[in-house]
């Protein structure tokens, strides 16, 4: 699991980072000393697990979790206060640890997080067989989400491209984006959403999917690079 440590106390962050590094199944992708920086990283990167403090300046850990929308990492709260526990568990977090965090208590929480993560991965695999029902002209069609290569906004319509053809639906690109799993799809331009696993090649500001050229806007390039597992 890709793990992000978020705490405004450097000693607490150091302790958590050391505990993470002792678990071979955890990958420390970074640390943040405030929730706003963490929010930006979560939006741009693949983060599976948050080790998250609650009381921080500007935005609390609970406010951060509520702001994540479709992003759905596993959450373990680490805090010196017990009074937030009831509100925290209403957010379906994996665990709530009161500081100081001991190795035994950390391991107990991580085991819970692992089980939740495995369950989420199973749900993602099931998404390969999920469908959208779209209105194509006067016909309602069932379209397998995994078959969508990319989506292109065209005025009041969006074209959904598959290997065989495209379908035009009367919707905004934002509406289409909300129905596609962000574990597989990524916006790369104000007019394009692509399925990351369908990319053939990338050169400069253009990527190729099924011999079609799709532009990558500068504002989305960093997020795309972080999603790609480039050797």
RODO-2510 file (C-alpha; in nm, 4 decimals, decimal comma):
residues 231
     n   res          X          Y          Z
     1     x     0,0000     0,0000     0,0000
     2     x     0,1236     0,3486    -0,0841
     3     x     0,1248     0,5371     0,2451
     4     x     0,1184     0,9116     0,3175
     5     x     0,2011     1,0418     0,6675
     6     x     0,0221     1,3635     0,7673
     7     x     0,0996     1,5326     1,0989
     8     x     0,2069     1,8822     1,1994
     9     x     0,4441     1,7409     1,4613
    10     x     0,7826     1,6386     1,3216
    11     x     0,8460     1,3885     1,6027
    12     x     0,5129     1,2173     1,5356
    13     x     0,5892     1,2046     1,1617
    14     x     0,9328     1,0561     1,2269
    15     x     0,7861     0,7852     1,4505
    16     x     0,5235     0,6911     1,1931
    17     x     0,7745     0,6883     0,9074
    18     x     0,9982     0,4498     1,1000
    19     x     0,7059     0,2174     1,1677
    20     x     0,6018     0,2264     0,8017
    21     x     0,9528     0,1408     0,6834
    22     x     0,9549    -0,1727     0,8989
    23     x     0,6524    -0,3128     0,7129
    24     x     0,7513    -0,4647     0,3774
    25     x     0,3999    -0,4254     0,2363
    26     x     0,3910    -0,0493     0,2974
    27     x     0,5512     0,2051     0,0647
    28     x     0,6116     0,5502     0,2108
    29     x     0,5289     0,7931    -0,0707
    30     x     0,5718     1,1068     0,1362
    31     x     0,4858     1,3177     0,4378
    32     x     0,2947     1,6419     0,4912
    33     x     0,2802     1,8771     0,7874
    34     x    -0,0651     2,0114     0,6983
    35     x    -0,3885     1,8864     0,5470
    36     x    -0,3958     2,1227     0,2475
    37     x    -0,0647     1,9927     0,1123
    38     x    -0,1892     1,6406     0,1752
    39     x    -0,5081     1,7117    -0,0196
    40     x    -0,3093     1,8197    -0,3255
    41     x    -0,0912     1,5101    -0,3120
    42     x    -0,3894     1,2778    -0,2746
    43     x    -0,5551     1,4373    -0,5777
    44     x    -0,2416     1,3986    -0,7912
    45     x    -0,0935     1,0689    -0,6737
    46     x    -0,1913     0,7109    -0,6017
    47     x    -0,2246     0,7052    -0,2227
    48     x    -0,3769     0,3947    -0,0650
    49     x    -0,3345     0,4656     0,3072
    50     x    -0,3347     0,7834     0,5157
    51     x    -0,1773     0,7980     0,8608
    52     x    -0,3553     1,1142     0,9597
    53     x    -0,3466     1,3518     1,2545
    54     x    -0,6678     1,5384     1,3394
    55     x    -0,5833     1,8722     1,4997
    56     x    -0,3831     2,0706     1,2443
    57     x    -0,3801     2,4366     1,1532
    58     x    -0,5961     2,5440     0,8595
    59     x    -0,7779     2,2156     0,7961
    60     x    -0,8319     1,9284     1,0371
    61     x    -0,7803     1,5656     0,9486
    62     x    -1,1543     1,5036     0,9679
    63     x    -1,2203     1,7940     0,7302
    64     x    -0,9606     1,6515     0,4923
    65     x    -1,1318     1,3124     0,4807
    66     x    -1,4693     1,4759     0,4164
    67     x    -1,3213     1,6760     0,1260
    68     x    -1,1772     1,3818    -0,0688
    69     x    -1,4880     1,3069    -0,2741
    70     x    -1,4349     1,0025    -0,4967
    71     x    -1,0807     0,9565    -0,3675
    72     x    -1,1097     0,6794    -0,1145
    73     x    -0,7841     0,5862     0,0612
    74     x    -0,7867     0,3771     0,3772
    75     x    -0,7667     0,6035     0,6829
    76     x    -0,5936     0,5499     1,0164
    77     x    -0,6251     0,8477     1,2495
    78     x    -0,3342     0,9084     1,4870
    79     x    -0,4105     1,1736     1,7478
    80     x    -0,3494     1,2698     2,1076
    81     x    -0,7211     1,3361     2,1637
    82     x    -0,9859     1,0720     2,2338
    83     x    -1,2906     1,2954     2,1919
    84     x    -1,2931     1,2762     1,8105
    85     x    -1,3284     0,8980     1,7983
    86     x    -1,7064     0,8838     1,7479
    87     x    -1,7002     1,1364     1,4623
    88     x    -1,3982     0,9661     1,3071
    89     x    -1,5575     0,6219     1,2967
    90     x    -1,8640     0,7697     1,1267
    91     x    -1,6267     0,8252     0,8323
    92     x    -1,5619     0,4495     0,8101
    93     x    -1,1955     0,4780     0,9018
    94     x    -0,9873     0,1650     0,9577
    95     x    -0,8711     0,2621     1,3054
    96     x    -0,8188     0,5418     1,5563
    97     x    -0,4898     0,5401     1,7475
    98     x    -0,4197     0,7676     2,0401
    99     x    -0,0606     0,8848     2,0727
   100     x     0,2009     0,7794     2,1531
   101     x     0,1823     0,5191     1,8768
   102     x     0,3417     0,1918     1,9867
   103     x     0,4662    -0,0716     1,7384
   104     x     0,2089    -0,3245     1,8614
   105     x    -0,0822    -0,0813     1,8278
   106     x     0,0437     0,0320     1,4878
   107     x     0,0597    -0,3276     1,3627
   108     x    -0,2942    -0,3919     1,4860
   109     x    -0,4225    -0,0901     1,2935
   110     x    -0,2282    -0,1833     0,9799
   111     x    -0,3814    -0,5314     0,9778
   112     x    -0,7272    -0,3722     0,9764
   113     x    -0,6190    -0,1373     0,6977
   114     x    -0,4836    -0,4293     0,4957
   115     x    -0,8158    -0,6118     0,5090
   116     x    -1,0045    -0,3012     0,3957
   117     x    -0,7529    -0,2417     0,1159
   118     x    -0,7888    -0,5998    -0,0094
   119     x    -1,1658    -0,5592    -0,0111
   120     x    -1,1385    -0,2366    -0,2116
   121     x    -0,9078    -0,4009    -0,4649
   122     x    -1,1637    -0,6748    -0,5124
   123     x    -1,4273    -0,4090    -0,5793
   124     x    -1,1979    -0,2484    -0,8370
   125     x    -1,1564    -0,5805    -1,0163
   126     x    -1,5339    -0,6074    -1,0295
   127     x    -1,5434    -0,2685    -1,2034
   128     x    -1,3945    -0,4372    -1,5118
   129     x    -1,7326    -0,6027    -1,5612
   130     x    -1,9455    -0,3002    -1,4758
   131     x    -2,1504    -0,1132    -1,7313
   132     x    -2,2882     0,2258    -1,8189
   133     x    -2,6264     0,2666    -1,9787
   134     x    -2,6026     0,5413    -2,2386
   135     x    -2,8542     0,7015    -2,4700
   136     x    -2,7159     0,6806    -2,8238
   137     x    -2,9574     0,8700    -3,0521
   138     x    -3,2944     0,7136    -2,9603
   139     x    -3,1489     0,3887    -2,8288
   140     x    -3,0377     0,3107    -2,4733
   141     x    -2,7287     0,0907    -2,4892
   142     x    -2,5306    -0,1005    -2,2304
   143     x    -2,1612    -0,0135    -2,2576
   144     x    -1,8896    -0,1958    -2,0651
   145     x    -1,6763     0,0591    -1,8793
   146     x    -1,3583    -0,1373    -1,9457
   147     x    -1,4151    -0,1010    -2,3217
   148     x    -1,3976     0,2792    -2,3122
   149     x    -1,0617     0,3983    -2,4460
   150     x    -1,1188     0,7690    -2,3960
   151     x    -1,3879     1,0353    -2,3854
   152     x    -1,3872     1,3599    -2,5808
   153     x    -1,6046     1,6641    -2,5114
   154     x    -1,7735     1,8058    -2,8212
   155     x    -1,9941     2,1015    -2,7307
   156     x    -2,3023     1,9722    -2,5482
   157     x    -2,2038     1,6116    -2,6221
   158     x    -1,9328     1,3671    -2,5198
   159     x    -1,7959     1,1010    -2,7529
   160     x    -1,7071     0,7707    -2,5853
   161     x    -1,4516     0,5844    -2,7973
   162     x    -1,4128     0,2053    -2,7989
   163     x    -1,2024    -0,0158    -3,0255
   164     x    -1,4870    -0,0567    -3,2726
   165     x    -1,6690     0,2779    -3,2735
   166     x    -1,7690     0,5828    -3,0726
   167     x    -2,0952     0,6733    -2,9016
   168     x    -2,2245     1,0289    -2,8640
   169     x    -2,4052     1,1087    -2,5401
   170     x    -2,5749     1,4329    -2,4423
   171     x    -2,3781     1,5151    -2,1271
   172     x    -2,0915     1,7240    -1,9969
   173     x    -1,7441     1,5776    -1,9601
   174     x    -1,7732     1,6408    -1,5860
   175     x    -2,0870     1,4230    -1,5716
   176     x    -1,9097     1,1439    -1,7588
   177     x    -1,6010     1,1738    -1,5380
   178     x    -1,8154     1,1262    -1,2263
   179     x    -1,9389     0,7900    -1,3593
   180     x    -1,5946     0,6524    -1,4464
   181     x    -1,3702     0,4910    -1,1811
   182     x    -1,0782     0,7244    -1,1103
   183     x    -0,8643     0,4175    -1,0421
   184     x    -0,8627     0,3607    -1,4193
   185     x    -0,9480     0,6923    -1,5848
   186     x    -0,7720     1,0282    -1,5773
   187     x    -0,8484     1,3681    -1,7239
   188     x    -0,5545     1,4830    -1,9374
   189     x    -0,7131     1,7866    -2,1029
   190     x    -1,0206     1,9992    -2,0464
   191     x    -1,1769     1,8071    -2,3372
   192     x    -1,0363     1,4560    -2,2826
   193     x    -1,0515     1,1747    -2,0270
   194     x    -0,8463     0,8636    -2,0994
   195     x    -0,8264     0,5109    -1,9636
   196     x    -0,4659     0,5002    -1,8429
   197     x    -0,4220     0,1301    -1,9160
   198     x    -0,5124     0,1837    -2,2828
   199     x    -0,2248     0,4237    -2,3608
   200     x     0,0028     0,2904    -2,6360
   201     x     0,2695     0,5615    -2,6521
   202     x     0,3387     0,9147    -2,5302
   203     x     0,5503     1,1695    -2,7123
   204     x     0,5777     1,5269    -2,5929
   205     x     0,2330     1,6676    -2,5331
   206     x     0,0470     1,3902    -2,7150
   207     x    -0,0472     1,0348    -2,6267
   208     x    -0,1632     0,7622    -2,8645
   209     x    -0,4555     0,5310    -2,7935
   210     x    -0,5592     0,2886    -3,0671
   211     x    -0,3746     0,4987    -3,3292
   212     x    -0,5634     0,8119    -3,2223
   213     x    -0,3812     1,1228    -3,0971
   214     x    -0,4989     1,2699    -2,7669
   215     x    -0,3506     1,6002    -2,6424
   216     x    -0,2155     1,6327    -2,2882
   217     x    -0,2520     1,9810    -2,1414
   218     x     0,0341     2,1216    -1,9352
   219     x    -0,1895     2,1519    -1,6282
   220     x    -0,2558     1,7754    -1,6322
   221     x     0,0905     1,6533    -1,7330
   222     x     0,2281     1,6172    -1,3791
   223     x    -0,0709     1,4102    -1,2652
   224     x    -0,0342     1,1834    -1,5692
   225     x     0,3371     1,1314    -1,5078
   226     x     0,2680     1,0324    -1,1486
   227     x     0,0110     0,7746    -1,2591
   228     x     0,2448     0,6062    -1,5085
   229     x     0,4800     0,3343    -1,3905
   230     x     0,7727     0,4374    -1,6114
   231     x     1,0998     0,2420    -1,5865
***
